[in-house]
Amino acid sequence: VPDIEKAFLWRLETLPKGEKRGTITHLICFTTAVIGSLCTATAVLILGVYLTTQGWISDVIGRSGASPDRHTLDVLSYGAALLLGLMVFLVSLNRHTAYYDKLLSPPEEAREIQKQEREIQAGITR
């Protein structure tokens, strides 16, 4: 198609570089990060509850010489599982956000645009 570039509003040189916080792309990436982190934390929490209900944690604590009553042990185990799940959520959310911020940064995006320009000039199509 001749003059195809006239059909598009943006040009590669005028395209805004990078995604700032509050843009749709950043919001979608942040939502994905929250959902992924929440799923991972929930899996850790379920594993902690499973280990508590199977009695493995009480066996380990019993071998260490401590002998708290069953109710105290359950409360401590569930609390530890909840705390571990929360920590996993926060660390995972932090890592996801850092990854998306790096991926959507202006230098990274400019490199990707330059790579695609070279592919177009070389005639490489996907």
C-alpha positions in Angstrom: 0.0 0.0 0.0 1.6 3.3 -0.9 1.4 6.1 1.7 0.4 3.6 4.4 2.1 5.7 7.0 -0.5 8.5 6.5 -3.1 6.1 7.9 -1.6 6.1 11.3 -1.6 9.1 13.7 1.6 8.1 15.5 5.1 8.0 14.0 7.8 6.0 15.6 9.8 9.2 16.3 6.8 11.0 17.9 5.5 8.0 19.8 5.6 8.7 23.6 8.3 6.6 25.2 7.6 4.6 28.3 4.5 4.1 30.4 3.9 6.3 33.4 1.9 5.3 36.5 -1.8 5.8 36.0 -1.9 4.9 32.3 -4.1 2.0 31.1 -1.1 -0.2 30.4 0.3 0.3 33.9 -3.1 -0.3 35.5 -3.5 -3.6 33.6 0.0 -4.7 34.5 -0.5 -3.8 38.2 -3.9 -5.6 38.2 -2.1 -8.7 36.8 0.6 -8.4 39.4 -1.9 -8.2 42.2 -3.9 -11.2 41.0 -0.7 -13.3 40.4 0.7 -12.4 43.8 -2.7 -13.1 45.5 -2.8 -16.5 43.9 0.7 -17.4 45.0 0.0 -16.2 48.6 -3.2 -18.1 48.7 -1.3 -21.3 47.6 1.2 -20.8 50.4 -1.6 -20.2 52.9 -3.5 -23.3 51.8 -0.2 -25.3 52.1 0.3 -24.0 55.7 -3.3 -24.9 56.7 -2.9 -28.3 55.1 0.4 -29.0 57.0 -1.3 -27.9 60.2 -4.4 -30.1 59.7 -2.3 -33.1 58.9 -0.5 -32.8 62.2 3.0 -32.5 60.6 3.8 -29.2 62.3 2.8 -30.5 65.7 5.0 -33.6 65.1 8.0 -31.4 64.3 7.3 -29.2 67.3 6.8 -32.2 69.5 10.2 -33.6 68.5 11.9 -30.3 69.5 10.8 -30.8 73.1 8.2 -28.1 73.3 4.7 -29.3 74.2 2.0 -26.5 73.9 -1.6 -27.6 74.0 -3.3 -28.4 70.7 -5.4 -25.2 70.5 -2.4 -22.9 71.0 -0.4 -24.9 68.4 -3.2 -24.6 65.8 -3.6 -20.8 66.4 0.2 -20.4 66.1 0.4 -22.5 63.0 -2.5 -20.7 61.2 -1.1 -17.4 62.2 2.3 -18.4 60.9 0.7 -19.6 57.6 -1.2 -16.3 57.3 2.0 -14.2 58.0 4.0 -16.2 55.5 1.2 -15.8 52.9 1.2 -12.1 53.5 5.0 -11.9 53.2 4.9 -13.9 49.9 2.1 -11.6 48.6 4.2 -8.4 49.3 7.4 -9.8 48.0 5.8 -11.2 44.9 3.9 -7.9 44.2 7.1 -6.0 44.6 9.0 -8.2 42.1 6.1 -8.1 39.6 5.9 -4.3 39.8 9.6 -3.9 39.5 9.6 -6.2 36.4 6.8 -4.3 34.7 8.4 -0.9 35.6 11.6 -2.1 34.0 9.9 -3.6 31.0 7.8 -0.4 30.4 10.6 2.0 31.0 11.5 4.5 28.2 14.9 3.0 27.4 13.6 -0.5 27.2 10.7 0.5 25.0 13.0 2.6 22.8 15.2 -0.5 22.3 12.2 -2.6 21.4 11.0 0.0 18.9 14.5 0.2 17.3 14.6 -3.6 17.1 11.3 -3.6 15.3 12.4 -0.8 12.9 15.5 -2.9 12.0 13.3 -5.9 11.4 11.0 -3.9 9.1 13.9 -2.5 7.2 15.3 -6.0 6.8 11.9 -7.2 5.6 11.4 -9.6 8.5 7.7 -10.3 9.2 6.2 -12.3 12.0 
